[in-house]
Amino acid sequence: MPSSDIYGKTADALYQEGIYVGYRYYDKSGTRLCWPFGYGLSYTDFRCSDLNVSGGKVSVTVTNTGKYPGAEVVQLFIAPPAGGLHRPLRELKGFKKVFLNPSESKTVLFETDDRSFAVWNDGWQVPGGEYTVCVGGMSAVIEKSGEPIKAPEWQRGSWYETCAGKPDQKDWEAMLGRSYNPPVLKKGAFTMDNTVAEMRDYSLVMKIMYKATERVIAKGNGGKIDYEDPKFRMLMASSAESPLRSMQISGGMKGGLLPGMLEMANGHFLRGLRKMIKG
């Protein structure tokens, strides 16, 4: 994933990949996958036919061509016109699940509107041009009237045009239209949006809490603190590397326990103790 070098390195969620999340990134970057988006195993087979696009309605006939009953998720994608604003190669705009007996057919209907074709450009706007409607390996080209939207100057040659490699912070800042200033970690300025992992180098209380979290997770994970274990890393990321606010909500830690520990981390031990006692 393009965000793999960023995730977990800062409390801020930078989302440098922009709109290229999941299948949108893999499609545009041309990455070969073992299990592409929408891939599913079944005991039977399906075939889509008779694709029809008319007046905002998209219909397709789905047939169970196998020997066993089964369910198929039919997906509607729309590919934008070439040129102009950077866009994914195609975007999922609808899906429906249909259950079919052997040799049975059903018609699946989707409805589209202007939002199915729109992009955000200081408001929702529909770029005019040829769009390709894709369902079940079939496609139909339609003409959509709309507005001419020029690509911004920063887009030319940027990562967002090809999704090749990893996103560059310079390109990301150009897309944002501003520079990114990372939060400054400083004792006395911590908030509930900071994580235990961030504060442990500045606070003995948070260092103890981090070690305690490691031991609790290790106890339920074979008794070993092992950062080579993906499960252990995931559990640490969802606890010690989550904001205190999230820990309080998801961990059910009501009252003044975490706010009190935050006060202590900021150097106000007695104030923090009072918060913890009062709850």
C-alpha positions in Angstrom: 0.0 0.0 0.0 1.2 3.5 -0.7 0.7 4.5 3.0 2.8 1.7 4.4 5.8 3.9 5.1 3.6 6.5 6.9 1.2 4.4 9.0 2.1 4.4 12.7 5.0 6.9 12.3 3.0 9.9 13.5 -0.3 10.7 15.3 -1.5 12.6 12.3 -3.3 10.5 9.6 -1.6 12.0 6.6 -3.4 10.1 3.8 -0.8 11.0 1.3 -2.4 8.6 -1.2 -5.4 10.9 -1.4 -8.3 9.2 -3.2 -6.2 6.2 -4.2 -7.2 3.8 -1.5 -7.6 0.0 -1.9 -8.5 -1.2 -5.4 -8.3 2.4 -6.7 -4.5 2.4 -6.1 -3.9 -1.2 -7.3 -5.9 -0.6 -10.5 -4.1 2.6 -11.4 -0.6 1.5 -10.5 -1.0 -1.7 -12.5 0.0 -3.9 -9.5 -0.6 -7.6 -10.1 -2.6 -9.1 -7.3 -3.3 -12.7 -6.2 -6.8 -11.7 -4.9 -8.1 -8.6 -6.7 -11.0 -6.5 -5.4 -14.3 -8.4 -5.8 -12.6 -11.8 -6.1 -14.6 -14.6 -4.5 -14.7 -18.4 -4.5 -17.9 -20.2 -5.1 -19.1 -23.7 -5.6 -20.9 -22.6 -8.8 -20.3 -20.2 -11.8 -22.1 -17.1 -13.0 -22.4 -15.2 -16.2 -23.5 -11.7 -16.8 -25.2 -10.7 -20.1 -27.6 -8.1 -21.7 -26.0 -5.0 -20.2 -28.3 -2.0 -20.9 -27.7 1.6 -19.9 -30.5 4.0 -20.4 -31.7 7.2 -18.7 -29.6 6.7 -15.5 -30.7 3.1 -15.2 -28.2 0.2 -15.6 -29.5 -3.3 -15.9 -27.8 -6.7 -16.4 -28.9 -10.3 -16.5 -27.1 -12.7 -14.2 -27.3 -16.5 -14.8 -26.1 -19.3 -12.6 -24.3 -21.5 -15.1 -23.0 -24.0 -12.6 -24.4 -27.1 -10.9 -25.1 -25.7 -7.4 -27.2 -22.9 -5.9 -25.2 -19.8 -5.0 -25.0 -16.1 -4.5 -23.2 -13.5 -6.7 -22.3 -9.9 -5.8 -22.8 -7.9 -9.0 -20.7 -4.7 -9.0 -21.2 -1.5 -11.0 -18.1 0.5 -11.9 -17.8 3.7 -13.8 -14.6 4.8 -15.6 -14.2 8.6 -16.1 -13.2 10.4 -19.3 -9.5 10.4 -20.3 -7.5 13.6 -19.4 -8.5 16.4 -17.1 -8.5 15.9 -13.4 -6.6 12.8 -12.1 -9.1 10.1 -11.3 -9.1 6.4 -10.5 -9.3 4.1 -13.6 -12.7 3.1 -12.4 -14.8 3.6 -9.3 -17.3 1.3 -7.6 -20.8 3.0 -7.8 -23.1 0.2 -6.7 -23.4 -3.5 -5.9 -26.2 -6.0 -5.3 -26.2 -9.6 -4.1 -28.4 -12.0 -5.9 -29.1 -15.7 -5.1 -29.7 -18.1 -8.0 -30.4 -21.8 -8.4 -28.7 -23.7 -11.2 -29.7 -22.3 -14.7 -31.8 -19.6 -13.0 -31.5 -16.0 -14.3 -32.4 -12.6 -12.7 -32.2 -9.0 -13.9 -30.2 -6.7 -11.6 -31.0 -3.0 -11.8 -28.8 -0.1 -10.7 -29.8 3.6 -10.7 -27.3 6.4 -11.3 -27.5 10.1 -10.9 -25.2 13.1 -11.3 -23.3 12.2 -8.1 -22.3 8.9 -9.7 -20.2 11.0 -12.1 -19.3 14.0 -10.1 -16.0 15.1 -8.5 -15.4 17.7 -5.8 -14.1 20.9 -7.2 -15.2 23.6 -4.7 -18.6 21.9 -4.9 -19.8 18.8 -6.7 -19.3 19.1 -10.5 -19.7 16.6 -13.4 -16.9 16.7 -15.9 -18.3 16.3 -19.4 -17.1 13.6 -21.7 -17.3 9.8 -22.4 -17.8 7.5 -19.4 -17.6 3.7 -19.5 -20.1 1.8 -17.4 -18.7 -1.6 -16.4 -20.6 -4.6 -15.0 -19.5 -8.3 -14.9 -16.8 -8.0 -17.5 -19.1 -6.0 -19.9 -19.0 -2.3 -20.7 -20.9 0.4 -22.4 -19.8 3.9 -23.3 -22.1 6.8 -22.6 -21.8 10.5 -23.2 -22.3 12.8 -20.2 -22.8 16.5 -20.5 -21.1 18.5 -17.9 -18.6 21.2 -17.1 -15.0 21.5 -18.5 -12.7 21.1 -15.4 -9.0 21.7 -16.1 -6.3 19.8 -14.3 -4.5 22.0 -11.7 -0.9 23.0 -12.5 0.5 20.9 -9.6 -1.0 17.7 -11.2 1.4 17.4 -14.2 4.1 14.8 -13.5 2.9 14.2 -9.9 2.4 10.8 -8.3 -1.4 11.2 -8.6 -1.2 10.9 -12.4 0.3 7.4 -12.4 0.3 6.1 -8.8 3.8 4.6 -9.5 5.8 3.9 -6.4 5.0 5.8 -3.2 3.5 9.3 -2.9 5.8 12.2 -2.4 5.2 14.6 0.4 6.0 17.5 -1.9 3.3 16.4 -4.3 0.9 15.8 -1.4 1.5 19.3 -0.1 1.0 20.8 -3.6 -2.4 18.9 -3.7 -3.3 20.3 -0.3 -2.3 23.8 -1.2 -0.3 24.2 2.0 2.7 23.0 3.8 2.4 20.3 6.5 3.7 21.1 9.9 3.9 18.0 12.1 2.7 18.4 15.7 5.4 19.2 18.2 5.8 16.7 21.0 6.4 18.6 24.2 5.7 17.8 27.9 3.1 20.2 29.1 1.3 20.4 25.7 0.0 16.8 25.4 -3.7 16.3 24.8 -6.1 13.4 24.6 -5.2 13.2 20.9 -1.7 12.0 21.7 -0.8 8.4 22.1 1.0 6.5 24.9 3.7 5.6 22.4 4.4 9.2 21.6 4.5 10.3 25.2 6.5 7.5 26.7 9.9 9.2 25.9 8.7 12.3 27.8 6.8 10.8 30.7 7.6 8.0 33.2 3.9 7.4 33.7 3.4 6.8 30.0 6.5 4.6 29.8 5.1 2.4 32.6 1.7 2.3 30.8 3.4 1.3 27.5 5.2 -1.5 29.2 2.0 -2.6 31.0 0.2 -2.7 27.7 2.9 -4.8 26.2 2.6 -7.3 29.0 -1.2 -7.5 28.8 -1.1 -8.1 25.1 1.7 -10.6 25.3 -0.3 -12.5 28.0 -3.1 -13.1 25.5 -0.6 -13.8 22.7 1.4 -16.7 23.9 3.1 -14.8 26.7 5.8 -13.3 24.4 6.5 -9.7 23.5 7.2 -10.2 19.8 7.2 -7.3 17.4 7.9 -9.7 14.5 4.5 -11.2 15.1 1.9 -9.3 12.9 -0.9 -10.0 15.4 1.1 -8.5 18.3 2.0 -5.4 16.3 -1.6 -4.9 15.3 -2.8 -5.1 18.9 -0.1 -2.7 20.0 -1.0 -0.3 17.2 -4.7 -0.4 18.2 -3.9 0.4 21.8 -0.6 2.1 22.7 -0.4 3.8 19.3 -4.0 5.0 19.4 -4.9 8.4 20.8 -5.9 8.4 24.5 -9.4 9.6 23.4 -9.8 6.4 21.3 -8.5 4.2 24.2 -11.0 5.8 26.5 -13.9 5.1 24.1 -13.0 1.6 22.8 -11.4 0.4 26.0 -14.4 1.4 28.1 -12.1 3.4 30.5 -14.6 5.7 32.0 -14.0 8.4 34.5 -10.8 10.2 35.2 -8.2 7.5 34.8 -6.8 8.5 31.4 -7.4 12.3 31.8 -5.6 11.9 35.1 -2.7 10.1 33.5 -2.5 12.8 30.9 -2.2 15.4 33.6 0.7 13.4 35.1 2.3 13.1 31.7 2.2 16.9 31.4 4.0 17.2 34.7 1.0 17.9 37.0 1.1 14.8 39.2 -1.2 16.0 42.0 -3.8 17.4 39.6 -3.7 14.1 37.8 -4.1 12.2 41.0 -7.1 14.2 42.0 -8.8 13.6 38.6 -8.2 9.9 38.9 -9.7 9.8 42.4 -12.7 11.9 41.6 -13.4 9.9 38.5 
